[in-house]
Amino acid sequence: MSLSIDAVLSNLKDKLPKDEIFAENIKAEFQRLNDSKKQKAISQIPMLDLKNPAFVFWVGNVMFGAFGVARFMIGDKKLGIYRLLFLGVYIIFAIMAATALTLGSYNLADIIHVITASLIIVAYVWWIVDLFLVGKKLRQKNYEKIMQILK
């Protein structure tokens, strides 16, 4: 039966935290189960909705990172909504700057451009931070889902 959990972990290693201690914890928890619970756990693990960190990285972060899609993909709705609201504020300030330029209010346009530039810098920093944090958080959530089955 130990071979089965090793095979499952081998298939899931890209979805779990990279530190080997997490796989060891799963194996140890699995070994504590009786045979019927082991078989049940082995059959339930493939049914878990474990997300693929590579897919979330490329689609959620790289392609649609400005919209907070990666946060929604991993179930972190609160930060996803914050990202959308932040993008909305940026768009509003960009429209205000364009309107101020159109109306010939150059001083106001300059002030709004400084605010808009500050917002875009914050957005880029947030995006870069998310490139690293989202995958780590997703792997941790996948690990926790597996551990729930084993307890």
Residue pairs with C-beta under 8 A, 6 or more apart in sequence:
1 35
1 38
1 39
1 42
2 27
2 31
4 38
4 42
5 26
5 27
5 30
5 38
5 42
6 27
8 42
8 45
8 46
9 16
9 23
9 26
9 27
12 45
12 50
12 142
12 146
13 23
14 52
14 53
14 54
15 50
15 51
15 52
15 53
15 139
15 142
16 22
16 23
16 26
16 139
16 142
16 143
16 146
17 136
17 139
17 140
17 143
18 139
22 143
25 147
26 143
26 146
26 147
26 150
29 147
29 150
29 151
30 38
30 41
30 150
33 41
33 150
41 149
41 150
44 149
45 146
45 149
48 142
48 145
48 146
48 149
49 145
50 142
50 145
50 146
51 73
51 74
51 138
51 141
51 142
53 135
53 138
53 139
56 70
56 73
56 74
56 134
56 135
56 138
57 70
57 131
57 134
57 135
59 69
59 70
59 73
60 69
60 70
60 71
60 72
60 73
60 74
60 134
61 69
61 70
61 127
61 130
61 131
61 134
62 131
63 69
64 70
65 127
65 130
65 131
66 83
66 87
66 123
66 127
67 83
67 84
67 87
68 79
68 80
68 81
68 82
68 83
68 84
68 87
69 80
70 130
70 134
71 77
71 79
71 80
71 83
71 130
71 134
72 80
73 138
74 134
74 137
74 138
74 141
75 141
76 134
76 137
83 126
86 119
86 122
86 123
86 126
87 123
89 119
90 116
90 119
90 120
90 123
93 112
93 115
93 116
93 119
94 116
96 112
97 109
97 112
97 113
97 116
100 106
100 108
100 109
100 112
101 109
